[in-house]
Amino acid sequence: MSGNPQARAFSPGSVGNIGVGFDLLGHPIAGIGDIATVRRIETPMVRITAIRGCVRDLPREPERNTAGVALMALREELALPFGFEIELDKGIPLGSGMGGSAASCVAALVAANTLLETPLPVEALYPLALRGESIASGGRTGDNVGPMLAGGLVLATPERLLRLRVPAAWHAAVVHPHQVLETLQARRVLRGAYALSEFVAQSANLAQVLLGCERGDAALVRAGLDDVLVEPRRAPLIPGFDAVKRAALAAGALGASLSGAGPSVFAWCETAARAAEVGEAMQAAFAAHGQDSDLHLTPIAAPAARILD
């Protein structure tokens, strides 16, 4: 087996939704992520041989694992006569709201892609990543896999990836309380009716955020970065969330909300220094509610997944 071609890839975590862009908008989190080691094997199948790191009790059956499903989809799409063997090194905690299931999927795809005679472009990998991520999220949503594949702030529709301009100086503080909140559980609280006025308000907020990013207009982003649809229903699942958000805004954040399904909370800031100050304030607020936490600082225009060797 040691003679078989192999590749290692790193995929960063991500901030999904960015509050106002539910299932559509996201950006990577520099530094934290998953690593996939993928080998070509003669047997026309996909198998997962090891899962290491901060999460180990994930399914090894490829049809139940996001990385496995993504590579099964790749084999099917290209009718490949060979298979893949996967080892995962998990760096993103389970149920953290930082795109852990998506990162494994993307890292495996990026690694396997380099083992093809003709590697696919990112756009062709995207629908395969959507299939993998659907195993964990219950739907074909690209707000995590999209920015991991393309890098930077991404609007990810079911059909395409649209990378958006955002000032290089803008940073995010992402604070992860030591709590597990599974995506499927967080989706259950979203059931039920929504008022038309809420949709109008959310649409206006999303438009202001997108336009503010493209123009580099912090005032527009500050006015729009307020989730009136999803956050009110999920916030009660995270002890101390309201205090953490208030602390972020008081410390000068442009806005703050849940990262993905939570429990992590992100705050956008105009500089790296401000993001560090805001992150410390958010951690202090979590601590006041008995929650230990980890702080991740990242440019919003953070890089995409990459090959390690």
C-alpha positions, 0 to 999 in steps of 0.5 A: 500500500505504501507505493500507492499514490497519495495526497494530503489536504487541509480544509479550514473550518468556516462560519456558515450563514453569517447570520443573514445568509442562512444556508447561502453565505459563509467564509473560512476560519484560518488556522483550525481545520481537518486534514485528509490523507487519500490514497489511490487503491486498485479496488474500485471502492472507497474505504476509511481506515483511520479517524484521529484527532479531536473527534474519533467516534465518527462512522467509518462506513463511507456511505455514512461519512461526509468524506466517504460520500464525497469520494463515492460521488467523485468515483460515480461522476467520473466512472473511475476504475480505481478507488480511494482509501481515506485517513482523517485527522480531525481538528474541528470539534464535533457540533461546534458550528465551525463546519467540521463535517464539511471540512472532512468532506472538502479535504478528502475531495481536494486530496483525491482530486490531485490523484486524478489524471486530469484534476477537476476545477473547483466548480466541478468539485462543488456539487460533489461536496454538497452530496457529502455534506448532506449526510451531516446537515440533512440538505444540499447546503453550500454555506460551509463547503463553498467557502472552504473550496473557493476561499474568502466570503462566498455566496453559495447557491445550490448551483454555483459559487460566487466569491464576493469582495471584502476588505482585506483588513476586515477580521472575524472573532469566532468564539467556541464555547465548550458545548456540543450542538448538532446541526440536525438538533439546531434545525428542528427549532426552525420549524414553524411559520415565519411572518412575511415582515420578517422575510422582508427585514431579513432580505433588507439586512442581507442586501445591506451586508452584501453591498457593504462588503462589495463597497467596503462600507462598514456602516452598511454592514453594521446596519444589516448584520442582524439575523431576525429569522434564525437567531431568535429561535436558536439563541436559547440553545446557547447559554449566555448567547445574548450577553456574548452578542451584547459584549461583542457589539459594545466592544466595537464589532460590526455585528455578531451572530451564531456561526453555522448552527452554533454554539460558536458565535462570530463577530465581524470587525474592521481590523485584526486588533479590534477582532482580538479585543472583541473576542476577549470580551465575548469570552469574558461574557461566556465565562460569566455564564459558566462557559469555557471557550476557545477564540479563533481570529481570522481574516474574513477573506481567509484562504481555501483548502489546500494540498499539504504535500 
